[in-house]
Amino acid sequence: MTRKICRAAAAIKAGKQTELVLGDTSAQRDWGHVRNYVRGMWLALQHDPAEDFIFATGQLHRRQEVVEIAFRIADLDWRQHVKRDSKLFQPAEPHHLVGNSAKPNVC
């Protein structure tokens, strides 16, 4: 979704596209920077003995935030270019996805 939004904002700025059609932008996700996740994966591979790890920020961000940031960076008003289509809403999709990276106490 992040890629779709950012590419559309750039294409609209470049005149290659006129609008971005999205479903529900109120859904929240635990988004973090890929560098942090890749570093975490690398560190997990170095860990001896091997263990399970969960990589998460523990902070929720709405898809709408991504829309607003991408269009602000492109110096565009998102309200003029983003359309919502109820056909793209996914009713079975969880509305709030947040990770908890805390290791459980194992006896």
C-alpha positions, 0 to 999 in steps of 0.5 A: 500500500505504501508503494502504491500511494507514493508512486501515485503521488509521484505520477500525479506530480509528473502529470502521468496520472490524475488520481489515486483510488483507494479503499479504507484509509483509516486502517492502522498498521505497525509500520517501521523502516526497512533498515531497522527490520533488515538489521534486526533480521541480521542480528537474529541470524547472529544470535546463538542459540537460535531463537524466534524474534518478532520485529515491530515498532509497537506504534500504529499509523493510519494509511491516511497518514501515508497519503498525507505525507506522500502528497505533501512531499509532492507539494500536492493537495491529496484531497484533490487527487485521492478518491475512495471506492467502497469496492476496494474496502476489505471487510475481513481485513483486521483494522488495527495490526500492531506488533509486540516485540517483547519476549515472553518469560518462559519457565 
